[in-house]
Amino acid sequence: GDNWHVRTSPVWHKPIVVLCNERSGSNAEIFSHAVKYLRRGKLVGMRTHGAVIATGSTDIMGLGSLRVPGTGCFTIGDGEDMEKNGVIPDYIVEPLPGERPQGIDTQLDKAIEVLRQEIADWEVNATPPIRRASERPFTP
């Protein structure tokens, strides 16, 4: 019908910046790897931990449970195992001791700076205005 153009899920095509650090693990690392290697956005912070492996749980004779590795995750392009292979941010920012208690967040400040530049670059190179076929002169 007439709703062929309606998306079933939200899509964001504008610039993004993602914060990550050594406390990012598991899905947070997979997400950071994907953002960087798909060139979807910039990463700011510190190298992630390298704790990327999907596990399941198994019962130990009614005494408890054990997490068991089941699926590996690998980087796009070179196929490197993400386990013990943290993602390196585009902008490495290591907070100094005592900054956080003082309300200073150098990683967030850098992310805002980078995002502002990404937005400015995006606005310059934004998609040109649409020109419909009906607006062009007919050429046989």
LOGU-191345 format. One record per residue: residue in three letters; chain; x, y, z of N, C-alpha, C in turn. Coordinates in Angstrom, 2 decimals, m for minus. Each point is the difference from the previous one (the first is absolute). Layout:
<recs>
{res->ALA chain->A n_u->X n_v->Y n_w->Z ca_u->X ca_v->Y ca_w->Z c_u->X c_v->Y c_w->Z} $
...
</recs>
This chain:
<recs>
{res->GLY chain->A n_u->0.80 n_v->m1.18 n_w->0.00 ca_u->m0.80 ca_v->1.18 ca_w->0.00 c_u->0.84 c_v->1.25 c_w->0.00} $
{res->ASP chain->A n_u->m0.57 n_v->1.01 n_w->0.60 ca_u->0.63 ca_v->1.32 ca_w->0.01 c_u->1.08 c_v->0.15 c_w->1.08} $
{res->ASN chain->A n_u->0.16 n_v->m1.00 n_w->0.86 ca_u->0.96 ca_v->0.10 ca_w->1.11 c_u->1.31 c_v->m0.72 c_w->m0.27} $
{res->TRP chain->A n_u->0.37 n_v->m0.19 n_w->m1.26 ca_u->1.23 ca_v->m0.71 ca_w->m0.34 c_u->1.24 c_v->0.69 c_w->0.55} $
{res->HIS chain->A n_u->m0.10 n_v->1.30 n_w->0.21 ca_u->1.16 ca_v->0.77 ca_w->0.44 c_u->0.15 c_v->0.06 c_w->1.52} $
{res->VAL chain->A n_u->m0.93 n_v->m0.53 n_w->0.74 ca_u->0.03 ca_v->0.07 ca_w->1.46 c_u->0.93 c_v->m1.08 c_w->0.54} $
{res->ARG chain->A n_u->0.96 n_v->0.40 n_w->0.83 ca_u->0.93 ca_v->m0.96 ca_w->0.60 c_u->m0.66 c_v->m0.68 c_w->1.19} $
{res->THR chain->A n_u->0.38 n_v->m1.23 n_w->0.23 ca_u->m0.53 ca_v->m0.73 ca_w->1.14 c_u->0.86 c_v->0.16 c_w->1.24} $
{res->SER chain->A n_u->1.20 n_v->0.56 n_w->m0.15 ca_u->0.86 ca_v->0.26 ca_w->1.15 c_u->0.70 c_v->1.34 c_w->m0.21} $
{res->PRO chain->A n_u->0.40 n_v->0.65 n_w->1.10 ca_u->0.64 ca_v->1.30 ca_w->m0.13 c_u->1.39 c_v->m0.10 c_w->m0.64} $
{res->VAL chain->A n_u->0.37 n_v->1.02 n_w->m0.75 ca_u->1.30 ca_v->0.05 ca_w->m0.65 c_u->0.60 c_v->1.38 c_w->0.28} $
{res->TRP chain->A n_u->1.27 n_v->0.02 n_w->0.32 ca_u->0.71 ca_v->1.25 ca_w->0.27 c_u->1.18 c_v->0.09 c_w->m0.97} $
{res->HIS chain->A n_u->m0.02 n_v->0.98 n_w->m0.89 ca_u->1.06 ca_v->0.16 ca_w->m0.99 c_u->0.94 c_v->1.15 c_w->0.33} $
{res->LYS chain->A n_u->m0.26 n_v->0.68 n_w->1.07 ca_u->0.83 ca_v->1.14 ca_w->0.37 c_u->1.21 c_v->m0.48 c_w->0.80} $
{res->PRO chain->A n_u->0.98 n_v->0.89 n_w->0.25 ca_u->1.21 ca_v->m0.40 ca_w->0.71 c_u->m0.27 c_v->m0.51 c_w->1.42} $
{res->ILE chain->A n_u->0.85 n_v->m0.94 n_w->0.42 ca_u->m0.03 ca_v->m0.49 ca_w->1.38 c_u->1.43 c_v->m0.09 c_w->0.51} $
{res->VAL chain->A n_u->0.14 n_v->0.09 n_w->1.32 ca_u->1.26 ca_v->m0.23 ca_w->0.69 c_u->m0.32 c_v->m0.92 c_w->1.17} $
{res->VAL chain->A n_u->0.85 n_v->m1.01 n_w->0.20 ca_u->m0.23 ca_v->m0.99 ca_w->1.05 c_u->1.14 c_v->0.06 c_w->1.01} $
{res->LEU chain->A n_u->m0.36 n_v->m0.01 n_w->1.27 ca_u->0.98 ca_v->m0.07 ca_w->1.08 c_u->0.25 c_v->m1.46 c_w->0.35} $
{res->CYS chain->A n_u->1.26 n_v->m0.37 n_w->0.17 ca_u->0.36 ca_v->m1.34 ca_w->0.47 c_u->1.23 c_v->0.13 c_w->0.85} $
{res->ASN chain->A n_u->0.23 n_v->m1.01 n_w->0.85 ca_u->1.22 ca_v->0.01 ca_w->0.81 c_u->0.31 c_v->m1.41 c_w->0.47} $
{res->GLU chain->A n_u->1.00 n_v->m0.11 n_w->0.85 ca_u->0.48 ca_v->m1.30 ca_w->0.46 c_u->m1.04 c_v->m0.76 c_w->0.81} $
{res->ARG chain->A n_u->m1.07 n_v->0.64 n_w->0.41 ca_u->m1.08 ca_v->m0.68 ca_w->0.71 c_u->m1.11 c_v->m0.45 c_w->m0.94} $
{res->SER chain->A n_u->0.14 n_v->0.30 n_w->m1.31 ca_u->m0.96 ca_v->m0.48 ca_w->m0.98 c_u->0.33 c_v->m1.45 c_w->m0.32} $
{res->GLY chain->A n_u->m0.99 n_v->m0.85 n_w->0.04 ca_u->0.22 ca_v->m1.40 ca_w->m0.31 c_u->m1.22 c_v->m0.60 c_w->m0.66} $
{res->SER chain->A n_u->0.17 n_v->m1.18 n_w->m0.53 ca_u->m1.08 ca_v->m0.78 ca_w->m0.59 c_u->m0.69 c_v->0.78 c_w->m1.12} $
{res->ASN chain->A n_u->m1.30 n_v->0.18 n_w->0.10 ca_u->m0.75 ca_v->0.68 ca_w->m1.07 c_u->0.45 c_v->1.45 c_w->m0.20} $
{res->ALA chain->A n_u->0.46 n_v->0.65 n_w->1.07 ca_u->0.49 ca_v->1.37 ca_w->m0.14 c_u->1.22 c_v->0.03 c_w->m0.92} $
{res->GLU chain->A n_u->0.82 n_v->m1.04 n_w->0.06 ca_u->1.17 ca_v->m0.08 ca_w->m0.89 c_u->m0.41 c_v->m0.34 c_w->m1.43} $
{res->ILE chain->A n_u->m0.92 n_v->m0.93 n_w->m0.14 ca_u->m0.48 ca_v->m0.36 ca_w->m1.33 c_u->m0.57 c_v->1.23 c_w->m0.68} $
{res->PHE chain->A n_u->m0.78 n_v->0.77 n_w->0.73 ca_u->m0.58 ca_v->1.23 ca_w->m0.54 c_u->1.09 c_v->0.98 c_w->m0.40} $
{res->SER chain->A n_u->1.01 n_v->0.19 n_w->0.87 ca_u->1.10 ca_v->0.92 ca_w->m0.30 c_u->0.78 c_v->m0.45 c_w->m1.23} $
{res->HIS chain->A n_u->0.30 n_v->m1.30 n_w->m0.09 ca_u->0.67 ca_v->m0.54 ca_w->m1.19 c_u->m0.82 c_v->0.31 c_w->m1.25} $
{res->ALA chain->A n_u->m1.29 n_v->m0.26 n_w->0.06 ca_u->m0.87 ca_v->0.19 ca_w->m1.17 c_u->m0.04 c_v->1.47 c_w->m0.42} $
{res->VAL chain->A n_u->m0.14 n_v->0.90 n_w->0.95 ca_u->m0.05 ca_v->1.44 ca_w->m0.32 c_u->1.28 c_v->0.43 c_w->m0.69} $
{res->LYS chain->A n_u->1.14 n_v->m0.47 n_w->0.50 ca_u->1.29 ca_v->0.40 ca_w->m0.58 c_u->0.22 c_v->m0.63 c_w->m1.38} $
{res->TYR chain->A n_u->m0.14 n_v->m1.32 n_w->m0.09 ca_u->0.39 ca_v->m0.68 ca_w->m1.22 c_u->m1.04 c_v->0.08 c_w->m1.12} $
{res->LEU chain->A n_u->m1.23 n_v->0.36 n_w->0.33 ca_u->m0.99 ca_v->0.30 ca_w->m1.03 c_u->0.06 c_v->1.48 c_w->m0.37} $
{res->ARG chain->A n_u->0.91 n_v->0.72 n_w->0.65 ca_u->0.17 ca_v->1.45 ca_w->m0.21 c_u->m1.30 c_v->0.77 c_w->0.22} $
{res->ARG chain->A n_u->m0.74 n_v->m0.44 n_w->0.99 ca_u->m1.28 ca_v->0.63 ca_w->0.30 c_u->0.16 c_v->1.23 c_w->0.89} $
{res->GLY chain->A n_u->1.08 n_v->0.04 n_w->0.77 ca_u->0.23 ca_v->1.12 ca_w->0.89 c_u->1.39 c_v->m0.08 c_w->0.60} $
{res->LYS chain->A n_u->0.31 n_v->0.94 n_w->0.84 ca_u->1.31 ca_v->0.06 ca_w->0.67 c_u->m0.13 c_v->m0.53 c_w->1.43} $
{res->LEU chain->A n_u->1.10 n_v->m0.59 n_w->0.48 ca_u->0.08 ca_v->m0.47 ca_w->1.38 c_u->0.92 c_v->0.91 c_w->0.80} $
{res->VAL chain->A n_u->m0.40 n_v->0.29 n_w->1.24 ca_u->0.79 ca_v->0.84 ca_w->0.90 c_u->0.13 c_v->m0.74 c_w->1.33} $
{res->GLY chain->A n_u->1.19 n_v->m0.01 n_w->0.56 ca_u->0.21 ca_v->m0.60 ca_w->1.32 c_u->1.29 c_v->m0.78 c_w->0.06} $
{res->MET chain->A n_u->m0.07 n_v->m1.18 n_w->0.59 ca_u->1.17 ca_v->m0.86 ca_w->0.16 c_u->m0.27 c_v->m1.36 c_w->m0.64} $
{res->ARG chain->A n_u->1.08 n_v->m0.72 n_w->m0.28 ca_u->m0.13 ca_v->m1.34 ca_w->m0.59 c_u->m0.92 c_v->m0.86 c_w->0.87} $
{res->THR chain->A n_u->m0.89 n_v->m0.75 n_w->m0.64 ca_u->m0.91 ca_v->m0.85 ca_w->0.76 c_u->0.73 c_v->m1.22 c_w->0.54} $
{res->HIS chain->A n_u->m0.66 n_v->m0.73 n_w->0.85 ca_u->0.60 ca_v->m1.07 ca_w->0.78 c_u->0.39 c_v->m1.24 c_w->m0.80} $
{res->GLY chain->A n_u->m0.74 n_v->m0.32 n_w->m1.04 ca_u->0.27 ca_v->m1.22 ca_w->m0.77 c_u->m0.69 c_v->m1.21 c_w->0.61} $
{res->ALA chain->A n_u->m1.18 n_v->0.21 n_w->0.53 ca_u->m0.78 ca_v->m1.08 ca_w->0.62 c_u->m1.24 c_v->m0.26 c_w->m0.85} $
{res->VAL chain->A n_u->0.23 n_v->m0.61 n_w->m1.16 ca_u->m1.10 ca_v->m0.20 ca_w->m0.95 c_u->m0.12 c_v->m1.47 c_w->m0.33} $
{res->ILE chain->A n_u->m0.90 n_v->m0.67 n_w->0.66 ca_u->m0.34 ca_v->m1.37 ca_w->m0.36 c_u->m1.41 c_v->m0.27 c_w->0.53} $
{res->ALA chain->A n_u->m0.81 n_v->m0.62 n_w->m0.83 ca_u->m1.38 ca_v->m0.29 ca_w->0.40 c_u->0.00 c_v->m1.29 c_w->0.81} $
{res->THR chain->A n_u->m0.65 n_v->0.05 n_w->1.16 ca_u->m0.06 ca_v->m1.18 ca_w->0.85 c_u->m1.43 c_v->m0.41 c_w->0.26} $
{res->GLY chain->A n_u->m0.15 n_v->m1.23 n_w->0.38 ca_u->m1.28 ca_v->m0.52 ca_w->0.46 c_u->0.20 c_v->m0.53 c_w->1.40} $
{res->SER chain->A n_u->m1.06 n_v->m0.39 n_w->0.64 ca_u->0.09 ca_v->m0.51 ca_w->1.36 c_u->m0.36 c_v->m1.48 c_w->0.02} $
{res->THR chain->A n_u->0.73 n_v->m0.78 n_w->0.78 ca_u->m0.31 ca_v->m1.41 ca_w->0.15 c_u->m0.06 c_v->m0.34 c_w->1.49} $
{res->ASP chain->A n_u->m0.88 n_v->m0.89 n_w->0.34 ca_u->m0.20 ca_v->m0.42 ca_w->1.38 c_u->1.11 c_v->m0.96 c_w->0.42} $
{res->ILE chain->A n_u->0.49 n_v->0.14 n_w->1.22 ca_u->1.01 ca_v->m0.92 ca_w->0.53 c_u->m0.66 c_v->m0.87 c_w->1.07} $
{res->MET chain->A n_u->m0.63 n_v->m1.07 n_w->m0.43 ca_u->m0.64 ca_v->m1.00 ca_w->0.86 c_u->m0.79 c_v->0.61 c_w->1.16} $
{res->GLY chain->A n_u->m0.73 n_v->1.05 n_w->m0.28 ca_u->m0.84 ca_v->0.62 ca_w->1.01 c_u->0.75 c_v->0.82 c_w->1.03} $
{res->LEU chain->A n_u->1.31 n_v->0.14 n_w->m0.14 ca_u->0.81 ca_v->0.74 ca_w->0.98 c_u->0.22 c_v->1.46 c_w->m0.40} $
{res->GLY chain->A n_u->m0.33 n_v->0.31 n_w->m1.20 ca_u->0.22 ca_v->1.35 ca_w->m0.49 c_u->0.03 c_v->0.00 c_w->m1.51} $
{res->SER chain->A n_u->0.57 n_v->1.03 n_w->m0.55 ca_u->0.09 ca_v->0.07 ca_w->m1.45 c_u->1.38 c_v->0.47 c_w->m0.41} $
{res->LEU chain->A n_u->0.31 n_v->m0.25 n_w->m1.25 ca_u->1.29 ca_v->0.36 ca_w->m0.56 c_u->m0.22 c_v->0.68 c_w->m1.34} $
{res->ARG chain->A n_u->0.68 n_v->1.12 n_w->m0.21 ca_u->m0.07 ca_v->0.69 ca_w->m1.29 c_u->0.97 c_v->m0.69 c_w->m0.95} $
{res->VAL chain->A n_u->m0.50 n_v->m0.40 n_w->m1.18 ca_u->0.80 ca_v->m0.75 ca_w->m0.96 c_u->0.07 c_v->0.77 c_w->m1.31} $
{res->PRO chain->A n_u->1.24 n_v->0.27 n_w->m0.50 ca_u->0.12 ca_v->0.68 ca_w->m1.30 c_u->m0.68 c_v->m0.81 c_w->m1.10} $
{res->GLY chain->A n_u->m0.70 n_v->0.72 n_w->m0.90 ca_u->m0.72 ca_v->m0.69 ca_w->m1.06 c_u->0.22 c_v->0.59 c_w->m1.38} $
{res->THR chain->A n_u->0.18 n_v->1.31 n_w->m0.08 ca_u->0.11 ca_v->0.66 ca_w->m1.29 c_u->1.08 c_v->1.06 c_w->0.07} $
{res->GLY chain->A n_u->0.87 n_v->0.02 n_w->m1.00 ca_u->1.02 ca_v->1.04 ca_w->m0.09 c_u->m0.49 c_v->1.15 c_w->m0.85} $
{res->CYS chain->A n_u->0.62 n_v->1.14 n_w->0.16 ca_u->m0.32 ca_v->1.18 ca_w->m0.81 c_u->1.30 c_v->0.46 c_w->m0.66} $
{res->PHE chain->A n_u->m0.09 n_v->0.38 n_w->m1.27 ca_u->1.20 ca_v->0.32 ca_w->m0.77 c_u->m0.16 c_v->1.33 c_w->m0.71} $
{res->THR chain->A n_u->1.12 n_v->0.71 n_w->m0.18 ca_u->m0.05 ca_v->1.33 ca_w->m0.61 c_u->m0.32 c_v->m0.09 c_w->m1.49} $
{res->ILE chain->A n_u->m0.60 n_v->1.06 n_w->m0.48 ca_u->m0.34 ca_v->0.12 ca_w->m1.41 c_u->1.29 c_v->0.28 c_w->m0.77} $
{res->GLY chain->A n_u->0.17 n_v->m0.60 n_w->m1.13 ca_u->1.15 ca_v->0.28 ca_w->m0.84 c_u->1.14 c_v->m0.97 c_w->0.20} $
{res->ASP chain->A n_u->0.60 n_v->0.01 n_w->1.21 ca_u->1.16 ca_v->m0.87 ca_w->0.21 c_u->m0.32 c_v->m1.27 c_w->0.78} $
{res->GLY chain->A n_u->m1.21 n_v->m0.13 n_w->0.51 ca_u->m0.42 ca_v->m1.23 ca_w->0.66 c_u->0.67 c_v->m0.30 c_w->1.32} $
{res->GLU chain->A n_u->0.58 n_v->1.00 n_w->0.65 ca_u->0.66 ca_v->m0.20 ca_w->1.29 c_u->m1.02 c_v->m0.29 c_w->1.09} $
{res->ASP chain->A n_u->0.33 n_v->m0.92 n_w->0.87 ca_u->m0.84 ca_v->m0.32 ca_w->1.16 c_u->m0.06 c_v->1.23 c_w->0.89} $
{res->MET chain->A n_u->m1.19 n_v->0.39 n_w->0.42 ca_u->m0.15 ca_v->1.16 ca_w->0.88 c_u->0.41 c_v->m0.31 c_w->1.44} $
{res->GLU chain->A n_u->0.01 n_v->m1.28 n_w->0.37 ca_u->0.44 ca_v->m0.39 ca_w->1.34 c_u->1.48 c_v->0.37 c_w->0.14} $
{res->LYS chain->A n_u->0.33 n_v->0.68 n_w->1.08 ca_u->1.36 ca_v->0.50 ca_w->0.27 c_u->0.49 c_v->0.95 c_w->m1.09} $
{res->ASN chain->A n_u->m0.91 n_v->0.67 n_w->m0.65 ca_u->0.33 ca_v->0.92 ca_w->m1.09 c_u->m0.91 c_v->1.22 c_w->0.11} $
{res->GLY chain->A n_u->0.29 n_v->0.85 n_w->0.96 ca_u->m0.84 ca_v->1.18 ca_w->0.21 c_u->0.07 c_v->0.95 c_w->m1.18} $
{res->VAL chain->A n_u->m1.08 n_v->0.73 n_w->m0.19 ca_u->m0.04 ca_v->0.98 ca_w->m1.08 c_u->0.70 c_v->1.28 c_w->0.45} $
{res->ILE chain->A n_u->0.78 n_v->0.56 n_w->m0.91 ca_u->0.75 ca_v->1.23 ca_w->0.30 c_u->m0.80 c_v->1.18 c_w->m0.53} $
{res->PRO chain->A n_u->m0.35 n_v->0.94 n_w->0.88 ca_u->m0.79 ca_v->1.16 ca_w->m0.44 c_u->0.75 c_v->0.86 c_w->m1.03} $
{res->ASP chain->A n_u->m0.76 n_v->0.75 n_w->m0.76 ca_u->0.58 ca_v->0.97 ca_w->m0.93 c_u->0.69 c_v->1.12 c_w->0.77} $
{res->TYR chain->A n_u->m0.55 n_v->0.34 n_w->1.15 ca_u->0.56 ca_v->1.05 ca_w->0.86 c_u->0.21 c_v->m0.60 c_w->1.38} $
{res->ILE chain->A n_u->1.26 n_v->m0.21 n_w->0.37 ca_u->0.31 ca_v->m0.57 ca_w->1.31 c_u->0.06 c_v->1.12 c_w->1.02} $
{res->VAL chain->A n_u->m0.83 n_v->m0.12 n_w->1.03 ca_u->m0.07 ca_v->1.00 ca_w->1.06 c_u->0.02 c_v->m0.74 c_w->1.33} $
{res->GLU chain->A n_u->1.10 n_v->0.17 n_w->0.75 ca_u->0.14 ca_v->m0.65 ca_w->1.29 c_u->m0.27 c_v->1.03 c_w->1.10} $
{res->PRO chain->A n_u->m1.07 n_v->m0.21 n_w->0.76 ca_u->m0.28 ca_v->0.95 ca_w->1.09 c_u->1.11 c_v->m0.03 c_w->1.05} $
{res->LEU chain->A n_u->0.30 n_v->1.12 n_w->0.56 ca_u->1.00 ca_v->0.09 ca_w->1.07 c_u->m0.64 c_v->m0.33 c_w->1.34} $
{res->PRO chain->A n_u->0.77 n_v->m0.56 n_w->0.92 ca_u->m0.55 ca_v->m0.30 ca_w->1.33 c_u->m0.58 c_v->1.25 c_w->0.64} $
{res->GLY chain->A n_u->m1.16 n_v->m0.15 n_w->0.59 ca_u->m0.64 ca_v->1.12 ca_w->0.69 c_u->m0.91 c_v->0.85 c_w->m0.85} $
{res->GLU chain->A n_u->0.01 n_v->m0.19 n_w->m1.32 ca_u->m0.86 ca_v->0.83 ca_w->m0.86 c_u->m1.49 c_v->m0.30 c_w->0.21} $
{res->ARG chain->A n_u->m0.36 n_v->m1.26 n_w->0.00 ca_u->m1.43 ca_v->m0.36 ca_w->0.12 c_u->m0.64 c_v->0.55 c_w->1.28} $
{res->PRO chain->A n_u->0.66 n_v->m0.17 n_w->1.17 ca_u->m0.62 ca_v->0.55 ca_w->1.22 c_u->m0.19 c_v->1.52 c_w->m0.06} $
{res->GLN chain->A n_u->0.80 n_v->0.66 n_w->m0.83 ca_u->m0.12 ca_v->1.45 ca_w->m0.15 c_u->m1.03 c_v->0.38 c_w->m1.06} $
{res->GLY chain->A n_u->m0.64 n_v->m1.02 n_w->m0.59 ca_u->m1.00 ca_v->0.28 ca_w->m1.04 c_u->0.61 c_v->0.26 c_w->m1.36} $
{res->ILE chain->A n_u->1.26 n_v->m0.37 n_w->m0.18 ca_u->0.68 ca_v->0.19 ca_w->m1.28 c_u->m0.07 c_v->m1.30 c_w->m0.78} $
{res->ASP chain->A n_u->m0.50 n_v->0.04 n_w->m1.21 ca_u->m0.10 ca_v->m1.19 ca_w->m0.84 c_u->0.67 c_v->0.31 c_w->m1.34} $
{res->THR chain->A n_u->1.31 n_v->m0.24 n_w->m0.07 ca_u->0.76 ca_v->0.34 ca_w->m1.20 c_u->m0.43 c_v->m0.84 c_w->m1.21} $
{res->GLN chain->A n_u->m0.46 n_v->m1.24 n_w->0.24 ca_u->m0.46 ca_v->m0.82 ca_w->m1.12 c_u->m1.27 c_v->0.57 c_w->m0.59} $
{res->LEU chain->A n_u->m0.95 n_v->0.38 n_w->0.84 ca_u->m1.24 ca_v->0.60 ca_w->m0.49 c_u->0.28 c_v->1.33 c_w->m0.69} $
{res->ASP chain->A n_u->0.88 n_v->0.81 n_w->0.59 ca_u->0.35 ca_v->1.28 ca_w->m0.63 c_u->0.58 c_v->m0.21 c_w->m1.40} $
{res->LYS chain->A n_u->0.89 n_v->m0.99 n_w->m0.14 ca_u->0.59 ca_v->m0.29 ca_w->m1.31 c_u->m1.06 c_v->m0.52 c_w->m0.96} $
{res->ALA chain->A n_u->m0.90 n_v->m0.84 n_w->0.49 ca_u->m1.07 ca_v->m0.54 ca_w->m0.86 c_u->m0.88 c_v->1.13 c_w->m0.53} $
{res->ILE chain->A n_u->m0.31 n_v->0.96 n_w->0.82 ca_u->m0.81 ca_v->1.15 ca_w->m0.44 c_u->0.75 c_v->0.80 c_w->m1.05} $
{res->GLU chain->A n_u->1.28 n_v->0.24 n_w->0.24 ca_u->0.84 ca_v->0.72 ca_w->m0.98 c_u->0.02 c_v->m0.73 c_w->m1.34} $
{res->VAL chain->A n_u->0.23 n_v->m1.32 n_w->0.03 ca_u->0.05 ca_v->m0.80 ca_w->m1.23 c_u->m1.35 c_v->0.01 c_w->m0.69} $
{res->LEU chain->A n_u->m1.08 n_v->m0.16 n_w->0.76 ca_u->m1.33 ca_v->m0.02 ca_w->m0.61 c_u->m0.33 c_v->1.34 c_w->m0.65} $
{res->ARG chain->A n_u->0.36 n_v->1.08 n_w->0.63 ca_u->m0.24 ca_v->1.33 ca_w->m0.61 c_u->0.71 c_v->0.11 c_w->m1.34} $
{res->GLN chain->A n_u->1.24 n_v->m0.49 n_w->m0.07 ca_u->0.74 ca_v->0.04 ca_w->m1.27 c_u->m0.63 c_v->m0.94 c_w->m1.02} $
{res->GLU chain->A n_u->m0.42 n_v->m1.18 n_w->0.43 ca_u->m0.65 ca_v->m0.95 ca_w->m0.90 c_u->m1.29 c_v->0.59 c_w->m0.57} $
{res->ILE chain->A n_u->m0.75 n_v->0.70 n_w->0.83 ca_u->m1.25 ca_v->0.63 ca_w->m0.46 c_u->0.32 c_v->1.09 c_w->m1.01} $
{res->ALA chain->A n_u->1.01 n_v->0.82 n_w->0.29 ca_u->0.38 ca_v->1.08 ca_w->m0.93 c_u->0.42 c_v->m0.59 c_w->m1.35} $
{res->ASP chain->A n_u->0.80 n_v->m1.06 n_w->0.02 ca_u->0.43 ca_v->m0.65 ca_w->m1.25 c_u->m1.20 c_v->m0.61 c_w->m0.73} $
{res->TRP chain->A n_u->m0.90 n_v->m0.60 n_w->0.74 ca_u->m1.18 ca_v->m0.63 ca_w->m0.58 c_u->m0.90 c_v->1.04 c_w->m0.67} $
{res->GLU chain->A n_u->m0.17 n_v->1.16 n_w->0.66 ca_u->m0.85 ca_v->1.04 ca_w->m0.56 c_u->0.56 c_v->0.53 c_w->m1.32} $
{res->VAL chain->A n_u->1.32 n_v->0.08 n_w->m0.11 ca_u->0.63 ca_v->0.45 ca_w->m1.24 c_u->m0.23 c_v->m1.01 c_w->m1.12} $
{res->ASN chain->A n_u->0.05 n_v->m1.28 n_w->0.35 ca_u->m0.12 ca_v->m1.06 ca_w->m1.00 c_u->m1.37 c_v->m0.68 c_w->0.02} $
{res->ALA chain->A n_u->m1.00 n_v->0.68 n_w->0.56 ca_u->m1.34 ca_v->m0.60 ca_w->0.10 c_u->m0.55 c_v->m0.32 c_w->m1.38} $
{res->THR chain->A n_u->m0.96 n_v->m0.89 n_w->0.00 ca_u->m0.63 ca_v->m0.41 ca_w->m1.24 c_u->m0.56 c_v->1.20 c_w->m0.75} $
{res->PRO chain->A n_u->0.23 n_v->0.08 n_w->m1.31 ca_u->m0.53 ca_v->1.13 ca_w->m0.75 c_u->m1.52 c_v->m0.05 c_w->m0.07} $
{res->PRO chain->A n_u->m0.64 n_v->1.13 n_w->m0.32 ca_u->m1.45 ca_v->0.02 ca_w->m0.09 c_u->m0.48 c_v->m0.98 c_w->m1.08} $
{res->ILE chain->A n_u->m1.15 n_v->m0.58 n_w->0.23 ca_u->m0.58 ca_v->m0.94 ca_w->m0.97 c_u->m0.51 c_v->0.77 c_w->m1.21} $
{res->ARG chain->A n_u->0.25 n_v->m0.55 n_w->m1.16 ca_u->m0.52 ca_v->0.59 ca_w->m1.24 c_u->m0.78 c_v->m1.10 c_w->m0.71} $
{res->ARG chain->A n_u->m1.29 n_v->0.17 n_w->m0.05 ca_u->m0.88 ca_v->m1.01 ca_w->m0.58 c_u->0.07 c_v->0.02 c_w->m1.52} $
{res->ALA chain->A n_u->m0.26 n_v->m1.14 n_w->m0.61 ca_u->0.00 ca_v->m0.12 ca_w->m1.46 c_u->m0.95 c_v->1.01 c_w->m0.62} $
{res->SER chain->A n_u->m1.10 n_v->0.26 n_w->0.66 ca_u->m0.99 ca_v->0.95 ca_w->m0.54 c_u->0.52 c_v->1.43 c_w->m0.03} $
{res->GLU chain->A n_u->1.07 n_v->0.28 n_w->0.72 ca_u->0.58 ca_v->1.34 ca_w->0.03 c_u->1.08 c_v->0.20 c_w->m1.07} $
{res->ARG chain->A n_u->0.43 n_v->m1.09 n_w->m0.65 ca_u->1.01 ca_v->0.10 ca_w->m1.02 c_u->m0.66 c_v->0.23 c_w->m1.36} $
{res->PRO chain->A n_u->0.65 n_v->0.75 n_w->m0.86 ca_u->m0.55 ca_v->0.14 ca_w->m1.35 c_u->0.08 c_v->m1.35 c_w->m0.73} $
{res->PHE chain->A n_u->m0.97 n_v->m0.26 n_w->m0.80 ca_u->m0.04 ca_v->m1.25 ca_w->m0.76 c_u->1.07 c_v->0.01 c_w->m1.07} $
{res->THR chain->A n_u->0.80 n_v->m1.07 n_w->m0.05 ca_u->1.00 ca_v->m0.13 ca_w->m1.06 c_u->m0.21 c_v->m1.38 c_w->m0.64} $
{res->PRO chain->A n_u->m0.32 n_v->m0.01 n_w->m1.28 ca_u->m0.26 ca_v->m1.28 ca_w->m0.68 c_u->1.25 c_v->m0.82 c_w->m0.22} $
</recs>
